[in-house]
């Protein structure tokens, strides 16, 4: 399955930029999760790593690192997963402000 990084009209990808700023071990763990998504698709990752966020038609790729819970919100568009937003999850549910960031970036 193809995986793409969302880019703004300025050509920048916020998801890539955040990942590149992370410590190397965390960066590797996140990149490995993205690679698994690309190689196996969401069907084989299972719900422990990937879930659909209803009713928004967004998906959440889960990455645990030590005591941190990172999430990458994405959507399915033109036969690809588009990585829209990445954040450190600090609450039991995904905050609506994080969902709104992804929805603003979501292709129509």
Secondary structure as UniProt FT lines:
FT   STRAND          2..5
FT   TURN            9..10
FT   HELIX           14..21
FT   HELIX           24..45
FT   TURN            47..49
FT   STRAND          50..53
FT   TURN            54..57
FT   STRAND          58..65
FT   TURN            66..67
FT   STRAND          68..77
FT   TURN            78..79
FT   STRAND          80..89
FT   HELIX           96..105
//
